[in-house]
Amino acid sequence: MKRLKYLFDNLVTRGTGALMAVLVIATLTFVLIMGSIAALIYDGYSYLVTLWYTLNHIIDPGYLFGNEGAEPTAFLVIMTLATFWGILVYSLIISFVSSAFFDKLDALRSGRSQIVEDGHTVILNYNEMVPIIVQELMEANANKKGEVVVILAEEDPTDILRDVYAVSAKSKHTKLIVRRGSATRKEDLAMVSIGSASSVIIASDNDIVTIKTVLALKQSAFYAKGHKGHAVCMIKEYNNVQVVNEISEKKIEVVYLAQLKSKVFARSCLHPGLSSIYKNIFSFVGEEIYFDHRDEFIGKSFDELVHTLEGGSVIGIFRKGKSILNPDNKMQYQEGDQAILIASDDDGYALSAEPQDNYSEFFKSDKYVKSGRRILTIGYNRNTAYVLRDMELYVGDNSTLTMIVPNEDNKAKLLQKYPESKFASFEVTIGATYQYNVLGELDLTQYDTIAIFANKDVTEESADAETLLTLLHIDTLRKKQKTDPSIVLEIEETVNAEALEYIRVDDFLISNLLVSKIMTQIAKNRYLNSVIHELVYEEGNEFYLKRANAYIPTNKELPFYAMIQAGQLRDHLVVGYKRFGEDVVLNPSKFERLSLKDKDRLIVVAKQ
């Protein structure tokens, strides 16, 4: 009996197909046995007709009422049993089909079915960046149809979809598919058709998980010969950047998080509004970076493209797989080149033949001197020392730095990573960075820049709470002491940025938001990584907010192309402006007339 039960259990686990096959065999056996008995009882029908008669009673329960009554009672009993067997069979079939249907629904809900797509984007793993990445991809695909984004993660697909659609509405142009599985299993990668994906985004903030995912990708069809897709990942530790570069065989673009955060935050502290520029151009909404080739560009010098392209700001040329930012003005655009430019849309710009006057008589050619800065930093995390080193590159020799860190341990770690300062004056004090009795001792009139770091000895939510509390106290002191230093801070979670609408702050950095945008941009165009490296990481051409009065006379109305001309005298590409206390304006019309004041800035791409 136990053996039979064991065999039955095994049969059930084989699925609906096996159960249906057993049911058919059992029904045919029933027909054969009961039909044979009926043929022996009543010889009014031939043997084959009796078998057929029995089968009809099983198939059609109503057939029983068609008996003429001349058959023996035993024959009618057998036909009645056949009818009951038919009812049982139909009940079981309905049960099996229903069970199979709901099993399929459960499989779809659990995200374990095979995907058959081509040219899609795959996001591997899941964290708080993924909803932002999906939102950016939907924006990027707004003018396309039939785009597909697939998420492969171990989390529940229902929870993932809820999080994603809390950030962005469903898109008519982008189909979102979620599958449940491990990004480090070859079978699960095959489930999302990794071999036909155009790009892969590895969304993990753990270097070990990222490296394991890269190794799994190498064993998948993504690395098959002839596959042209590429991947992008984020790495926190510098040593692991080289590891990924070596094992990825140039198929994976790496975003180095620590360097990105320190460089952007350092520059934003000294040039408030700079992070807004990064968030803008690395997003698919508003002004962004395009690579474009047009036959009308061929033969024109870089200088001509810069001055005559209306609706776009040319910042470089892409030639033979290499990005050349702010090249020599005489460099000619050749067949096969692509212009690297900032524009709001890929069809919203064109060369203009409208004449431009020469305003060189108004330009200033004095050497741009780095100004001395009086900087106060509040808080500490592992990137603080790197931010200070980056700041040193952009400030004058007479600059001062005062720091408040939460505890003695933070001070020791800081001095270990930052043993020698190039600031003229450098002081570190200890105190609760979010308490008014500590901050109230400060004389804010002594500082022109205040940078608030997110403390990392607590959770991200608590770190943001401390940062916002610090900002509230600083804002109160600023009003009380009637001073107006620029205030820049670091936020860990995107949701907490909403609170900044009610407090005056000059700039803020949400590293996860910026990284998500950059990774999405690179997923769409891997060659953007070289541009981003120069604009953000390397000491090459970078974005700056320079004092407008160093280029042009202030309080005088001029067309924007005159400011471009002024920048060209210094080999600076002027791509926008920022009025004091207002948002940045990128890529204005070259014929827009405006008057800038002494506190206003020009946005330029230039070497330091």
MARKE-744638 format. One record per residue (C-alpha): x, y, z; residue number from 1. Coordinates in Angstrom, 2 decimals. Layout:
N
[[X,Y,Z],NUM]
...
//
This chain:
608
[[0.00,0.00,0.00],1]
[[2.83,2.38,0.86],2]
[[4.44,1.56,-2.47],3]
[[1.26,2.44,-4.37],4]
[[0.93,5.69,-2.43],5]
[[4.56,6.51,-3.25],6]
[[4.00,5.81,-6.97],7]
[[0.84,7.95,-6.93],8]
[[2.68,10.84,-5.28],9]
[[5.39,10.64,-7.93],10]
[[2.74,10.63,-10.64],11]
[[1.08,13.78,-9.27],12]
[[4.40,15.63,-9.16],13]
[[4.92,14.97,-12.88],14]
[[2.30,17.56,-13.67],15]
[[-0.94,17.93,-15.62],16]
[[0.27,16.15,-18.75],17]
[[1.10,12.94,-16.87],18]
[[-2.23,13.00,-15.01],19]
[[-4.17,13.49,-18.25],20]
[[-2.29,10.60,-19.88],21]
[[-3.11,8.29,-16.94],22]
[[-6.76,9.37,-17.11],23]
[[-6.96,8.51,-20.82],24]
[[-5.32,5.12,-20.25],25]
[[-7.67,4.40,-17.33],26]
[[-10.71,5.39,-19.43],27]
[[-9.69,3.14,-22.35],28]
[[-9.07,0.30,-19.91],29]
[[-12.50,0.88,-18.35],30]
[[-14.12,0.81,-21.81],31]
[[-12.31,-2.38,-22.72],32]
[[-13.23,-4.22,-19.50],33]
[[-16.81,-2.98,-19.06],34]
[[-17.54,-3.26,-22.78],35]
[[-16.33,-6.82,-22.82],36]
[[-18.55,-7.71,-19.85],37]
[[-21.52,-5.98,-21.52],38]
[[-20.92,-7.92,-24.74],39]
[[-21.01,-11.19,-22.80],40]
[[-24.27,-10.21,-21.07],41]
[[-26.11,-8.98,-24.16],42]
[[-25.46,-10.19,-27.71],43]
[[-27.82,-7.70,-29.37],44]
[[-24.79,-5.70,-30.52],45]
[[-21.50,-6.82,-31.98],46]
[[-18.40,-6.62,-29.75],47]
[[-17.03,-3.47,-31.39],48]
[[-20.44,-1.77,-31.31],49]
[[-20.74,-2.58,-27.60],50]
[[-17.32,-0.98,-26.95],51]
[[-18.39,2.08,-28.92],52]
[[-21.71,2.11,-27.04],53]
[[-19.81,2.08,-23.71],54]
[[-17.47,4.88,-24.80],55]
[[-20.44,7.04,-25.83],56]
[[-21.98,6.65,-22.38],57]
[[-18.68,7.97,-20.91],58]
[[-18.37,10.84,-23.36],59]
[[-22.05,11.89,-23.21],60]
[[-23.83,11.26,-19.87],61]
[[-27.16,12.03,-21.57],62]
[[-26.69,9.03,-23.84],63]
[[-28.03,6.82,-21.02],64]
[[-31.56,8.08,-21.67],65]
[[-31.32,6.93,-25.27],66]
[[-31.43,3.24,-24.34],67]
[[-34.50,1.53,-25.78],68]
[[-35.18,-0.62,-22.66],69]
[[-34.82,-3.96,-24.49],70]
[[-31.36,-4.51,-22.99],71]
[[-30.99,-6.67,-19.90],72]
[[-30.86,-4.92,-16.50],73]
[[-27.21,-5.98,-16.00],74]
[[-26.34,-4.31,-19.32],75]
[[-28.06,-1.10,-18.27],76]
[[-26.20,-1.17,-14.93],77]
[[-22.89,-1.37,-16.78],78]
[[-23.86,1.55,-19.02],79]
[[-24.92,3.51,-15.92],80]
[[-21.48,2.84,-14.39],81]
[[-19.93,4.05,-17.65],82]
[[-21.99,7.26,-17.36],83]
[[-20.81,7.82,-13.78],84]
[[-17.23,7.17,-14.92],85]
[[-17.71,9.84,-17.57],86]
[[-18.94,12.32,-14.98],87]
[[-15.88,11.50,-12.85],88]
[[-13.57,11.89,-15.86],89]
[[-15.01,15.30,-16.77],90]
[[-14.70,16.47,-13.17],91]
[[-11.07,15.39,-13.06],92]
[[-10.32,17.04,-16.42],93]
[[-11.78,20.33,-15.20],94]
[[-9.77,20.00,-11.99],95]
[[-6.54,19.25,-13.87],96]
[[-7.00,22.09,-16.36],97]
[[-7.94,24.54,-13.60],98]
[[-4.94,23.47,-11.54],99]
[[-2.62,23.80,-14.54],100]
[[-4.01,27.27,-15.32],101]
[[-3.55,28.53,-11.79],102]
[[-0.09,26.95,-11.60],103]
[[0.81,28.91,-14.73],104]
[[-0.54,32.11,-13.19],105]
[[1.49,31.46,-10.06],106]
[[4.57,30.83,-12.20],107]
[[4.03,34.12,-14.02],108]
[[3.49,35.97,-10.77],109]
[[6.61,34.43,-9.30],110]
[[8.55,35.51,-12.40],111]
[[9.98,32.18,-13.48],112]
[[8.84,31.97,-17.11],113]
[[11.16,32.27,-20.11],114]
[[11.53,35.64,-21.84],115]
[[11.89,35.77,-25.62],116]
[[13.03,39.30,-26.48],117]
[[15.73,40.90,-28.58],118]
[[17.55,44.21,-28.13],119]
[[16.15,44.73,-24.64],120]
[[17.78,46.22,-21.54],121]
[[18.35,43.90,-18.57],122]
[[18.73,45.15,-14.99],123]
[[20.44,42.62,-12.74],124]
[[19.81,42.69,-8.96],125]
[[17.62,45.15,-7.11],126]
[[18.18,48.10,-4.78],127]
[[16.82,51.60,-4.26],128]
[[18.45,52.80,-7.51],129]
[[16.41,50.51,-9.77],130]
[[13.13,52.53,-9.74],131]
[[15.16,55.62,-10.75],132]
[[16.95,53.66,-13.49],133]
[[13.63,52.37,-14.86],134]
[[12.19,55.89,-14.77],135]
[[15.18,57.19,-16.75],136]
[[14.88,54.34,-19.29],137]
[[11.19,55.14,-19.77],138]
[[12.08,58.78,-20.40],139]
[[14.78,57.73,-22.86],140]
[[12.27,55.56,-24.75],141]
[[9.50,58.18,-24.79],142]
[[9.90,58.70,-28.56],143]
[[10.28,55.00,-29.36],144]
[[7.92,52.04,-29.47],145]
[[8.31,48.44,-28.45],146]
[[11.18,48.98,-26.00],147]
[[11.56,46.33,-23.30],148]
[[13.19,46.54,-19.86],149]
[[13.70,43.34,-17.87],150]
[[14.56,43.16,-14.17],151]
[[16.11,39.97,-12.78],152]
[[16.27,39.94,-8.99],153]
[[15.67,37.67,-6.02],154]
[[13.00,39.96,-4.54],155]
[[9.28,39.39,-5.06],156]
[[8.25,40.72,-8.51],157]
[[5.05,42.20,-7.06],158]
[[7.06,44.28,-4.57],159]
[[9.46,45.42,-7.29],160]
[[6.62,46.54,-9.58],161]
[[4.98,48.38,-6.69],162]
[[8.21,50.27,-5.95],163]
[[8.85,51.10,-9.60],164]
[[5.34,52.37,-10.32],165]
[[5.45,54.46,-7.15],166]
[[8.21,56.47,-8.85],167]
[[7.03,56.47,-12.46],168]
[[3.73,55.74,-14.21],169]
[[3.34,52.90,-16.68],170]
[[4.74,53.75,-20.09],171]
[[3.02,53.16,-23.43],172]
[[6.39,52.84,-25.12],173]
[[8.32,50.66,-22.65],174]
[[7.25,47.22,-21.50],175]
[[8.54,46.32,-18.04],176]
[[9.07,42.64,-17.21],177]
[[10.23,41.29,-13.85],178]
[[11.67,37.82,-13.34],179]
[[12.65,36.25,-10.05],180]
[[16.06,34.64,-9.93],181]
[[19.73,35.06,-9.19],182]
[[21.98,37.20,-11.37],183]
[[24.83,34.79,-10.60],184]
[[23.07,31.68,-12.02],185]
[[23.62,30.90,-15.70],186]
[[20.12,29.35,-16.01],187]
[[18.43,32.48,-14.66],188]
[[20.45,34.71,-16.99],189]
[[19.29,32.53,-19.89],190]
[[15.69,32.93,-18.65],191]
[[15.88,36.70,-19.37],192]
[[17.46,36.15,-22.81],193]
[[20.73,37.74,-21.73],194]
[[22.38,36.69,-25.00],195]
[[20.13,38.97,-27.06],196]
[[20.15,41.97,-24.69],197]
[[21.52,45.23,-26.07],198]
[[22.66,46.43,-22.64],199]
[[22.88,45.23,-19.05],200]
[[22.83,47.35,-15.90],201]
[[24.27,45.66,-12.80],202]
[[22.41,47.40,-9.98],203]
[[24.29,46.40,-6.87],204]
[[26.00,48.53,-4.24],205]
[[28.02,45.56,-2.98],206]
[[31.32,45.05,-4.82],207]
[[31.43,41.31,-4.11],208]
[[27.94,40.80,-5.56],209]
[[28.88,42.93,-8.56],210]
[[32.03,40.92,-9.26],211]
[[30.15,37.62,-8.90],212]
[[27.55,38.92,-11.36],213]
[[30.29,39.91,-13.83],214]
[[31.78,36.42,-13.58],215]
[[28.33,34.89,-14.20],216]
[[27.86,37.14,-17.24],217]
[[31.16,35.87,-18.65],218]
[[29.79,32.32,-18.56],219]
[[26.53,33.31,-20.27],220]
[[25.48,33.96,-23.86],221]
[[26.15,37.66,-23.22],222]
[[29.81,36.92,-23.93],223]
[[29.09,34.74,-26.97],224]
[[31.18,35.47,-30.03],225]
[[29.65,38.25,-32.11],226]
[[27.45,39.64,-29.35],227]
[[27.68,43.44,-29.42],228]
[[25.89,44.37,-26.22],229]
[[27.62,46.04,-23.28],230]
[[27.09,46.31,-19.53],231]
[[27.59,48.97,-16.86],232]
[[28.17,48.53,-13.15],233]
[[28.97,50.56,-10.03],234]
[[32.04,49.89,-7.88],235]
[[32.73,51.36,-4.44],236]
[[36.34,50.34,-3.75],237]
[[39.16,51.50,-6.03],238]
[[40.98,48.15,-5.99],239]
[[37.88,46.44,-7.35],240]
[[37.69,48.79,-10.33],241]
[[40.81,47.19,-11.78],242]
[[39.47,43.71,-11.00],243]
[[36.29,44.31,-12.99],244]
[[38.19,45.94,-15.86],245]
[[40.47,42.91,-16.14],246]
[[37.81,40.20,-16.04],247]
[[35.23,42.05,-18.16],248]
[[37.42,42.17,-21.30],249]
[[36.32,45.75,-22.14],250]
[[32.65,44.73,-22.34],251]
[[31.63,46.38,-19.07],252]
[[31.80,50.09,-18.26],253]
[[32.60,50.89,-14.63],254]
[[31.28,53.81,-12.56],255]
[[33.58,54.40,-9.57],256]
[[31.23,55.63,-6.85],257]
[[33.68,57.00,-4.27],258]
[[35.52,59.17,-6.77],259]
[[32.28,60.34,-8.35],260]
[[30.84,61.42,-4.99],261]
[[33.98,63.18,-3.80],262]
[[34.67,65.02,-7.07],263]
[[31.10,66.19,-7.59],264]
[[30.59,67.21,-3.96],265]
[[33.93,69.06,-3.80],266]
[[33.17,71.05,-6.92],267]
[[29.57,71.68,-5.89],268]
[[30.79,73.15,-2.59],269]
[[32.94,75.65,-4.43],270]
[[30.56,76.14,-7.36],271]
[[26.97,75.87,-6.01],272]
[[24.67,74.76,-8.80],273]
[[27.22,72.41,-10.35],274]
[[25.45,69.25,-9.20],275]
[[22.29,70.60,-10.85],276]
[[24.22,70.71,-14.12],277]
[[25.27,67.09,-13.69],278]
[[21.75,65.98,-12.76],279]
[[20.44,67.82,-15.81],280]
[[22.79,66.62,-18.51],281]
[[22.88,63.05,-17.19],282]
[[19.10,62.83,-17.29],283]
[[16.83,62.11,-20.25],284]
[[14.63,65.07,-19.33],285]
[[15.71,68.53,-20.45],286]
[[19.23,69.19,-21.69],287]
[[21.40,66.09,-22.19],288]
[[24.50,64.96,-24.04],289]
[[24.10,63.64,-27.59],290]
[[26.47,62.08,-30.12],291]
[[25.32,63.04,-33.61],292]
[[26.62,63.01,-37.18],293]
[[25.28,65.22,-39.91],294]
[[26.70,65.67,-43.37],295]
[[26.39,69.45,-43.03],296]
[[29.01,69.31,-40.26],297]
[[31.71,67.85,-42.55],298]
[[34.51,70.26,-43.35],299]
[[33.57,72.79,-40.70],300]
[[36.01,73.76,-37.98],301]
[[35.17,73.14,-34.34],302]
[[34.99,76.92,-33.87],303]
[[32.35,77.19,-36.61],304]
[[30.24,74.42,-35.06],305]
[[30.40,76.07,-31.64],306]
[[29.21,79.43,-32.94],307]
[[26.69,78.44,-35.61],308]
[[24.81,75.49,-34.11],309]
[[21.52,76.92,-32.84],310]
[[19.57,74.81,-30.34],311]
[[22.66,72.89,-29.24],312]
[[26.02,73.53,-27.59],313]
[[28.92,71.62,-29.14],314]
[[31.50,70.55,-26.54],315]
[[33.62,68.07,-28.48],316]
[[34.12,65.61,-31.32],317]
[[33.96,61.80,-31.20],318]
[[36.52,60.34,-33.60],319]
[[37.59,56.71,-34.05],320]
[[36.22,55.59,-30.72],321]
[[37.74,58.48,-28.77],322]
[[36.00,61.49,-27.24],323]
[[37.87,64.78,-27.71],324]
[[36.40,67.52,-25.53],325]
[[37.07,71.18,-26.23],326]
[[39.60,70.49,-29.00],327]
[[41.62,73.05,-30.92],328]
[[39.29,75.57,-32.55],329]
[[40.77,74.80,-35.97],330]
[[40.10,71.05,-35.74],331]
[[37.96,70.09,-38.74],332]
[[34.94,67.79,-38.57],333]
[[35.57,64.76,-40.80],334]
[[33.52,61.98,-42.37],335]
[[32.80,59.37,-39.68],336]
[[33.05,61.88,-36.82],337]
[[30.23,62.61,-34.42],338]
[[29.60,65.92,-32.69],339]
[[29.34,65.75,-28.90],340]
[[26.77,68.33,-27.89],341]
[[24.29,69.42,-25.24],342]
[[20.71,69.75,-26.45],343]
[[17.14,69.20,-25.29],344]
[[16.27,66.91,-28.19],345]
[[18.17,65.05,-30.89],346]
[[16.30,66.90,-33.64],347]
[[16.03,70.30,-31.97],348]
[[19.22,71.85,-33.34],349]
[[20.63,72.94,-36.71],350]
[[23.34,75.14,-38.19],351]
[[22.29,78.75,-38.42],352]
[[23.34,81.24,-41.10],353]
[[22.18,84.24,-39.06],354]
[[25.10,86.71,-38.80],355]
[[26.79,87.38,-35.47],356]
[[28.44,90.67,-34.56],357]
[[31.92,90.82,-33.06],358]
[[31.88,91.96,-29.44],359]
[[35.61,91.53,-28.73],360]
[[35.96,95.18,-27.69],361]
[[33.92,94.39,-24.57],362]
[[35.75,91.22,-23.56],363]
[[38.03,90.92,-20.58],364]
[[41.28,89.02,-20.99],365]
[[42.67,89.27,-17.47],366]
[[44.01,86.02,-16.09],367]
[[41.38,84.16,-14.08],368]
[[42.73,83.93,-10.53],369]
[[41.52,81.33,-8.05],370]
[[39.81,83.08,-5.20],371]
[[40.56,82.44,-1.55],372]
[[37.74,80.60,0.19],373]
[[36.70,80.41,3.83],374]
[[35.16,76.96,4.18],375]
[[33.29,75.33,7.07],376]
[[32.51,71.61,6.87],377]
[[30.13,69.81,9.25],378]
[[29.94,66.02,9.58],379]
[[32.13,63.13,8.50],380]
[[32.06,60.02,6.32],381]
[[34.58,57.89,4.47],382]
[[34.67,60.28,1.48],383]
[[35.35,63.46,3.46],384]
[[39.15,63.31,3.11],385]
[[38.89,62.77,-0.65],386]
[[36.54,65.74,-0.95],387]
[[39.05,67.95,0.87],388]
[[41.85,66.88,-1.48],389]
[[39.68,67.74,-4.47],390]
[[38.80,71.10,-2.96],391]
[[42.50,71.97,-2.70],392]
[[42.73,71.89,-6.51],393]
[[40.17,74.64,-7.00],394]
[[40.82,77.22,-4.25],395]
[[43.32,80.04,-3.84],396]
[[46.44,79.82,-1.67],397]
[[44.98,81.93,1.14],398]
[[41.95,79.65,1.68],399]
[[40.96,78.43,5.16],400]
[[39.20,75.27,6.31],401]
[[37.35,74.66,9.60],402]
[[35.82,71.25,10.34],403]
[[33.38,69.88,12.91],404]
[[33.31,66.09,13.19],405]
[[31.06,64.03,15.53],406]
[[33.70,62.24,17.63],407]
[[37.37,61.56,18.33],408]
[[37.37,58.41,16.20],409]
[[36.20,60.39,13.16],410]
[[38.93,62.97,13.75],411]
[[41.59,60.27,13.95],412]
[[40.39,58.66,10.70],413]
[[40.28,62.03,8.98],414]
[[43.82,62.98,9.97],415]
[[45.07,59.55,8.94],416]
[[43.63,59.97,5.42],417]
[[44.33,63.71,5.27],418]
[[47.61,64.18,7.17],419]
[[48.76,67.30,5.33],420]
[[46.56,70.18,4.30],421]
[[47.34,72.77,1.63],422]
[[44.88,75.22,3.16],423]
[[46.49,78.27,4.74],424]
[[44.57,77.50,7.92],425]
[[43.18,74.09,8.92],426]
[[41.28,73.32,12.13],427]
[[39.30,70.25,13.28],428]
[[36.96,70.38,16.28],429]
[[34.70,67.74,17.84],430]
[[31.00,68.16,18.61],431]
[[27.50,66.87,17.93],432]
[[27.04,68.12,14.36],433]
[[23.26,68.41,14.61],434]
[[22.86,70.09,18.01],435]
[[22.13,73.79,18.25],436]
[[24.26,74.34,21.38],437]
[[27.32,73.23,19.35],438]
[[26.51,75.03,16.12],439]
[[25.36,78.14,17.98],440]
[[28.97,78.83,18.97],441]
[[29.91,79.39,15.32],442]
[[30.36,82.81,13.77],443]
[[29.01,82.18,10.28],444]
[[30.15,85.61,9.09],445]
[[33.66,84.11,8.98],446]
[[32.74,81.68,6.19],447]
[[31.67,82.00,2.56],448]
[[31.02,78.26,2.06],449]
[[29.38,75.68,4.34],450]
[[29.47,72.00,3.38],451]
[[27.38,69.47,5.34],452]
[[28.45,65.83,5.04],453]
[[26.11,62.91,5.74],454]
[[27.38,61.17,8.89],455]
[[27.92,57.46,8.27],456]
[[28.04,56.14,11.86],457]
[[24.24,55.79,11.65],458]
[[21.68,54.41,9.20],459]
[[21.01,56.28,5.95],460]
[[17.64,57.49,7.22],461]
[[19.18,58.70,10.50],462]
[[22.06,60.31,8.58],463]
[[19.59,62.32,6.49],464]
[[17.63,63.27,9.61],465]
[[20.83,64.60,11.22],466]
[[21.79,66.42,8.01],467]
[[18.41,68.14,7.74],468]
[[18.49,69.07,11.44],469]
[[21.96,70.55,10.97],470]
[[20.68,72.51,7.98],471]
[[17.75,73.89,9.97],472]
[[20.09,75.12,12.72],473]
[[22.50,76.66,10.20],474]
[[19.62,78.40,8.42],475]
[[18.43,79.82,11.77],476]
[[21.94,81.05,12.62],477]
[[22.41,82.50,9.12],478]
[[19.30,84.64,9.55],479]
[[20.20,85.58,13.11],480]
[[23.74,86.64,12.18],481]
[[22.58,88.31,8.94],482]
[[25.07,86.54,6.72],483]
[[24.67,84.65,3.48],484]
[[27.28,81.91,2.91],485]
[[26.61,79.31,0.22],486]
[[25.30,76.06,1.73],487]
[[25.84,72.68,0.09],488]
[[24.88,69.33,1.59],489]
[[24.86,65.62,0.93],490]
[[21.62,63.58,1.05],491]
[[21.57,59.77,1.11],492]
[[17.96,59.01,0.17],493]
[[16.06,60.66,-2.68],494]
[[12.80,60.93,-0.75],495]
[[14.39,63.26,1.81],496]
[[15.28,65.82,-0.86],497]
[[11.67,67.03,-0.81],498]
[[12.27,68.62,2.60],499]
[[14.83,70.97,1.02],500]
[[12.05,72.86,-0.76],501]
[[11.29,74.65,2.50],502]
[[14.88,75.59,3.46],503]
[[17.29,77.79,1.54],504]
[[20.13,75.66,0.22],505]
[[22.43,76.49,-2.69],506]
[[23.11,72.95,-3.85],507]
[[22.77,69.37,-2.71],508]
[[24.05,66.01,-3.87],509]
[[22.08,62.76,-3.85],510]
[[24.75,60.28,-4.87],511]
[[22.37,57.38,-5.61],512]
[[20.28,59.60,-7.87],513]
[[23.30,60.85,-9.81],514]
[[24.82,57.36,-10.12],515]
[[21.50,55.95,-11.35],516]
[[21.25,58.61,-14.04],517]
[[24.86,58.12,-15.16],518]
[[24.53,54.32,-15.34],519]
[[21.36,54.67,-17.43],520]
[[23.07,57.10,-19.81],521]
[[25.99,54.70,-20.27],522]
[[23.59,51.79,-20.80],523]
[[22.12,53.69,-23.73],524]
[[25.49,54.86,-25.09],525]
[[28.66,53.30,-23.70],526]
[[30.86,55.97,-25.32],527]
[[29.39,58.53,-22.93],528]
[[31.54,56.96,-20.21],529]
[[34.68,58.52,-21.65],530]
[[32.97,61.93,-21.71],531]
[[31.77,61.49,-18.13],532]
[[35.25,60.42,-17.03],533]
[[36.74,63.65,-18.28],534]
[[33.91,65.91,-17.11],535]
[[33.69,64.36,-13.65],536]
[[36.67,62.18,-12.75],537]
[[39.81,63.30,-14.54],538]
[[41.67,66.59,-14.40],539]
[[40.85,67.48,-17.98],540]
[[37.94,69.51,-19.29],541]
[[35.33,70.00,-16.60],542]
[[32.22,72.03,-15.91],543]
[[32.78,75.26,-14.01],544]
[[30.61,78.13,-12.89],545]
[[32.92,81.08,-13.49],546]
[[32.29,84.67,-12.48],547]
[[30.63,86.40,-15.41],548]
[[32.52,89.65,-14.71],549]
[[35.78,87.84,-15.53],550]
[[34.65,87.47,-19.16],551]
[[32.26,90.30,-20.00],552]
[[31.16,93.68,-18.64],553]
[[28.28,93.15,-16.23],554]
[[25.03,95.12,-16.22],555]
[[25.29,95.42,-20.00],556]
[[22.86,93.63,-22.31],557]
[[24.62,91.29,-24.73],558]
[[23.56,88.36,-26.92],559]
[[24.56,84.99,-25.54],560]
[[26.82,84.34,-28.55],561]
[[28.96,87.29,-27.36],562]
[[29.60,85.37,-24.14],563]
[[30.57,82.33,-26.22],564]
[[33.03,84.54,-28.10],565]
[[34.46,85.79,-24.80],566]
[[34.93,82.25,-23.58],567]
[[36.69,81.17,-26.77],568]
[[39.44,83.73,-26.10],569]
[[40.37,81.64,-23.04],570]
[[39.66,78.28,-24.75],571]
[[36.56,77.98,-22.59],572]
[[33.26,76.68,-23.99],573]
[[30.39,78.73,-22.59],574]
[[27.26,76.52,-22.51],575]
[[24.96,78.40,-20.14],576]
[[24.63,80.77,-17.21],577]
[[23.35,80.98,-13.65],578]
[[21.87,84.08,-12.12],579]
[[22.52,84.46,-8.41],580]
[[19.87,82.62,-6.39],581]
[[18.27,81.07,-9.49],582]
[[18.49,77.74,-11.30],583]
[[21.10,77.02,-13.96],584]
[[20.21,77.68,-17.60],585]
[[21.89,75.33,-20.06],586]
[[22.06,75.74,-23.81],587]
[[20.11,79.01,-24.24],588]
[[19.54,80.43,-27.69],589]
[[22.70,82.04,-28.98],590]
[[20.67,85.12,-29.85],591]
[[19.07,85.52,-26.43],592]
[[19.96,88.93,-25.04],593]
[[20.67,89.18,-21.33],594]
[[22.42,91.33,-18.78],595]
[[24.39,89.56,-16.06],596]
[[25.37,91.00,-12.69],597]
[[28.56,90.64,-10.65],598]
[[27.27,87.67,-8.65],599]
[[26.05,85.82,-11.75],600]
[[28.02,82.98,-13.30],601]
[[28.79,81.58,-16.74],602]
[[28.73,77.80,-17.13],603]
[[31.83,76.75,-19.03],604]
[[33.59,73.57,-20.12],605]
[[37.29,74.14,-19.66],606]
[[40.55,72.84,-18.29],607]
[[41.43,74.08,-14.82],608]
//
